[in-house]
Amino acid sequence: MNLNLKGKTAVVCGSTQGLGYASAVELALLGANVVLIARNEEKLKNTISQLDNSTGQTHSYLVADFADPAQVKKVIESFVSDNRVAHILVNNTGGPAGGAALDATTDEFLQAFNSHLICNHMLAQALVPGMKKAGYGRIINVISTSVKQPLQGLGVSNTIRAAVANWSKTLSFELGSFGITVNNVLPGFTQTVRADYVIEKKAADTGQTPEAVLAALVKEIPTGRIGQPEEFGAAVAFLASPAAAYINGINLPVDGGRLTSL
């Protein structure tokens, strides 16, 4: 099985913590040069120092806030203007705040749409030409199991994640013939800051303790535990590899079997 990413460059968004960080770590372990994108430069510098470079990789970073699509566009266009090519794009950013869909303001939907779909689209538009020339491309979107089974109390997230999933599927039709695959990876409950937020929010809304909320969630997971970030990162890294060349346009849950749908 060819998992070797030596000579490939991966742009990984939201990569100073959680699932983005785990994805960056695993891609570096397979030999990729990793370009981190996040808004906090100090955290980016610290993350760079933690990435494997045993095969002589060169890692770097770009500073951009996904709450500002214009900034993201400027940063990625500057990247490609230097004749730099990224073979792998991992789209990932923090999820919208929780709450019922009906209670959300239109601004909340618009902000989430911009931070997720619009920024994803700008990054893809900038990087796809280089992928086409290289004859190798992987666009991997970190979204949510809610695209298969909406999660209660995450109205805005459910809506926007579904939009990203359909955008991704559409791109998979358009780009497959160029050696570029487009896939979504759907995290279940994983040990991240986002999971902590969801648990705390549900505890506050229901009057339960966070421990009770977590215990109830674990009961719904056939593996009997929540996931670890590196397990998710490994799935992303596999989809980025040459071995996954014929996997295109899918939603891959990494959720311990929690989803009740196929």
C-alpha positions in Angstrom: 0.0 0.0 0.0 1.5 3.3 -1.1 1.0 5.9 1.7 4.1 7.9 0.9 3.5 11.6 0.7 7.2 12.6 0.3 7.4 15.5 -2.2 3.8 16.4 -1.7 2.6 19.6 0.0 -0.5 19.8 2.2 -2.3 22.9 3.2 -4.1 22.2 6.5 -6.6 24.7 7.9 -7.4 25.3 11.5 -4.3 23.3 12.3 -3.1 24.5 15.7 -5.5 22.4 17.7 -8.0 19.6 17.6 -8.7 17.7 14.4 -6.8 20.1 12.1 -3.7 19.7 14.3 -4.1 15.9 14.3 -4.4 15.9 10.5 -1.3 18.0 10.1 0.7 15.6 12.4 -0.4 12.5 10.5 0.3 14.1 7.1 3.8 15.0 8.2 4.4 11.5 9.4 3.7 10.2 5.9 6.3 12.6 4.6 4.3 15.6 3.4 5.5 19.2 3.6 2.8 20.9 5.7 1.5 24.4 5.4 -0.5 25.4 8.4 -3.3 28.0 8.3 -4.7 29.5 11.4 -5.2 33.0 13.0 -2.8 32.8 15.9 0.8 33.2 14.7 2.4 32.1 18.0 0.4 28.9 18.0 1.3 28.3 14.4 5.0 28.7 15.3 4.6 26.3 18.2 2.8 23.7 16.0 5.5 23.9 13.3 8.1 22.8 15.9 6.0 19.7 16.7 5.7 18.3 13.1 7.8 15.4 12.0 10.5 16.3 9.5 12.5 13.1 9.4 12.4 12.8 5.6 13.7 16.4 5.1 10.3 18.1 4.8 10.0 21.9 5.1 6.9 23.0 7.0 5.5 26.5 7.0 2.5 28.5 7.9 0.0 31.2 6.8 -1.8 33.5 9.1 -5.5 34.0 8.3 -8.8 34.3 10.2 -11.7 32.3 8.6 -14.1 34.9 10.0 -12.6 37.2 7.3 -12.9 35.5 3.9 -11.2 38.4 2.1 -8.1 37.8 4.3 -8.2 34.1 3.5 -8.4 34.9 -0.2 -5.5 37.4 0.0 -3.3 34.9 1.9 -3.8 31.9 -0.4 -3.5 34.0 -3.6 -0.1 35.3 -2.3 0.9 31.6 -1.7 0.2 30.6 -5.3 1.6 33.8 -6.7 5.0 32.5 -5.5 4.6 29.5 -7.8 3.9 27.3 -4.8 1.8 24.2 -5.4 -0.3 22.3 -2.8 -1.3 18.8 -3.7 -3.5 18.4 -0.6 -6.0 20.8 0.9 -7.6 20.0 4.2 -10.5 22.4 4.8 -11.3 22.7 8.5 -12.4 25.5 10.8 -14.3 25.8 14.1 -17.9 25.0 14.1 -20.8 27.5 14.6 -22.2 28.1 18.1 -25.0 25.7 19.2 -28.7 26.4 19.5 -32.0 25.7 17.8 -32.2 26.6 14.1 -35.3 28.7 14.6 -33.6 30.8 17.3 -30.5 31.6 15.1 -30.2 35.0 13.5 -29.7 35.4 9.8 -26.2 36.8 10.6 -25.3 33.6 12.3 -26.1 31.6 9.2 -24.3 34.1 7.0 -21.2 34.1 9.2 -21.0 30.3 9.3 -21.6 30.1 5.5 -18.7 32.5 4.9 -16.3 30.8 7.4 -17.0 27.3 6.0 -18.3 27.1 2.4 -17.0 30.4 1.1 -13.5 30.1 2.5 -13.3 26.4 1.4 -14.3 27.5 -2.1 -11.7 30.3 -2.2 -9.0 27.9 -1.1 -10.0 25.3 -3.7 -10.2 27.8 -6.5 -6.7 29.0 -5.7 -5.1 25.6 -5.3 -6.8 23.4 -7.9 -4.9 24.8 -10.9 -1.7 23.6 -9.3 -3.2 20.3 -8.6 -4.2 19.9 -12.2 -0.7 20.7 -13.4 0.7 18.2 -11.0 -1.8 15.5 -11.9 -2.4 14.9 -8.2 -4.9 16.5 -5.9 -6.8 15.7 -2.7 -9.4 18.0 -1.2 -10.6 16.8 2.1 -13.3 18.6 4.1 -13.6 18.2 7.8 -17.4 18.5 8.5 -19.7 16.5 10.7 -21.8 13.4 11.0 -24.7 15.8 10.9 -24.7 15.6 7.1 -26.1 12.1 7.5 -28.0 12.5 10.8 -28.6 16.1 12.1 -27.6 16.7 15.6 -30.1 18.2 18.0 -29.1 21.7 19.3 -26.8 22.5 16.4 -29.2 24.1 14.0 -26.8 26.4 12.2 -24.0 23.8 12.0 -26.4 21.1 10.6 -27.5 23.5 7.9 -24.0 24.8 6.8 -22.3 21.3 7.0 -24.9 20.0 4.6 -24.1 22.8 2.2 -20.4 22.0 2.3 -21.1 18.3 1.8 -23.1 19.0 -1.4 -20.5 21.5 -2.6 -17.8 18.8 -2.1 -19.8 16.1 -3.9 -20.3 18.5 -6.9 -16.6 19.2 -7.0 -15.8 15.5 -7.0 -17.7 15.2 -10.3 -15.9 18.1 -11.8 -12.3 17.3 -10.7 -12.1 13.5 -10.7 -10.8 13.2 -14.3 -7.8 15.4 -13.3 -6.5 13.0 -10.7 -8.1 15.2 -8.0 -10.4 13.5 -5.4 -12.8 15.4 -3.1 -14.0 13.8 0.0 -15.5 14.6 3.4 -14.5 13.2 6.7 -17.2 13.2 9.4 -15.9 13.3 13.0 -18.1 11.8 15.7 -17.5 12.7 19.3 -13.7 13.1 19.6 -11.6 14.4 22.4 -11.4 18.1 21.3 -12.2 21.6 22.5 -15.3 21.5 20.2 -16.5 18.3 21.9 -16.0 19.9 25.3 -18.1 22.9 24.2 -20.9 20.6 22.9 -21.0 18.7 26.2 -20.9 21.8 28.4 -23.6 23.4 26.3 -25.9 20.4 26.6 -25.2 20.2 30.3 -26.2 23.8 30.7 -29.3 23.4 28.6 -30.6 20.3 30.4 -29.4 20.8 34.0 -27.2 17.7 33.9 -23.6 17.5 34.9 -21.0 17.3 32.0 -20.1 13.9 33.3 -23.6 12.7 32.9 -23.9 14.1 29.4 -20.6 12.4 28.4 -21.7 9.1 29.9 -25.0 9.2 27.9 -23.1 10.0 24.7 -20.7 7.2 25.2 -23.6 4.8 25.6 -24.6 5.6 22.0 -21.2 4.7 20.6 -20.7 1.0 19.8 -17.0 1.2 20.5 -17.8 2.3 24.0 -15.6 5.5 24.1 -15.1 8.8 22.4 -12.5 9.1 19.7 -9.0 10.4 19.8 -7.8 13.1 17.4 -5.0 11.0 16.0 -7.5 8.4 14.9 -9.3 11.0 12.9 -6.1 12.4 11.6 -5.1 9.0 10.3 -8.3 8.8 8.2 -7.5 12.2 6.7 -3.9 11.2 5.9 -5.1 8.0 4.2 -7.5 9.8 1.9 -4.6 12.2 1.1 -2.3 9.3 0.0 -1.8 7.6 -3.3 -3.5 4.5 -2.0 -6.8 6.4 -1.9 -6.8 7.5 -5.5 -10.0 5.7 -6.4 -12.0 7.0 -3.4 -13.9 10.1 -4.5 -17.0 11.9 -3.5 -17.7 10.1 -0.2 -18.6 11.0 3.3 -16.4 9.0 5.7 -17.7 8.8 9.3 -15.0 8.4 11.9 -17.4 8.0 14.8 -17.0 4.6 16.4 -20.2 3.4 14.7 -22.5 6.0 16.4 -24.4 6.9 13.2 -27.5 4.8 12.8 -27.6 5.3 9.0 -25.4 3.6 6.5 
